[in-house]
Each structure stands twice: as C-alpha cells, then as structure tokens.
C-alpha cells in the first residue's frame, strides 16, 4: 500500500504541475514573482489540497484502501470537495486582488473555470491512472494461462 500511496502522490503532483503550466496564460501578468517558482509552489499546494480531500474520504470509508476500488460516491465527493475548496480559494484571491484573469479565461460567476475544476479533475484522473498502472503490473506478474496449460 505504501508504494501505491507514493505513486499516487507523484501522479497528483505531475498532473497538477502540467495543469498549472497549461492554464497559467489565462491569468493577467503575475511577473511580480518568478513564474516557474510560483507554479511549482502552487503545485505543492494542489498536492496538499488533494491529499486533504483523499484523507477526508479515507476517514469516511474508515480505510485508505478505497483508492484501490473507488465508488461512484467517492468520485462525487472528490468533485464536490474539489469545487468547494476552489471556490473559497478563488473568492479569497478575488477579494484580496491576488490575481486577475485574461479575457480568454472562461468564468462562472466571476470564478475562472480552469481553477474551479482543477482539483476535481486532477484528483479523479490521478486515481484512474494509479489503478491503471497497478492493474498493468498485476497482469505482468500473473502467468498467462492457455488451454494447453490447463490440461
């Protein structure tokens, strides 16, 4: 299980790093900071937030093993918690004037769409990728049985 959790954290980090660099152009100039460093810090924040979401779901399920076979309710919870967290972050940033969106950022109620869905999408994708990787590893470990082997 330790290997799965470490793999999951790596997947979450990579997906969010890609996401951060991909949607960064949708923000008005943030040149007051080193952009690359800023995006890496943001990615660690995303990793922490998704880890908190997964911890909440683990507490609800009374086990971390839910990551091996997630229910539809687990995915709904990831989506709900991810969106709620994103709304709070974006509203706080709006009030504190931390950042602004370019004209290309799609918005819903003045909240950017890409940050709104990021935690939900990357959280769910990371679970799907994790389970795909470990399913493939199990297939490799299992000997291939043929009809002649069974006789």
Secondary structure, DSSP 8 states (H G I E B T S, - for coil): -HHHHHHHHHHHHHHHHHHHHHHGGGB---TTS-HHHHHHHHHHHHHHHHHHHHHHHHHHHTSGGGGGS--HHHHHHHHHHHHHHHHHHHHHHHHTT---B-TTS-EETTEEHHHHHHHHHHHHHHHHHHHHHHHHHHHHHS----HHHH-
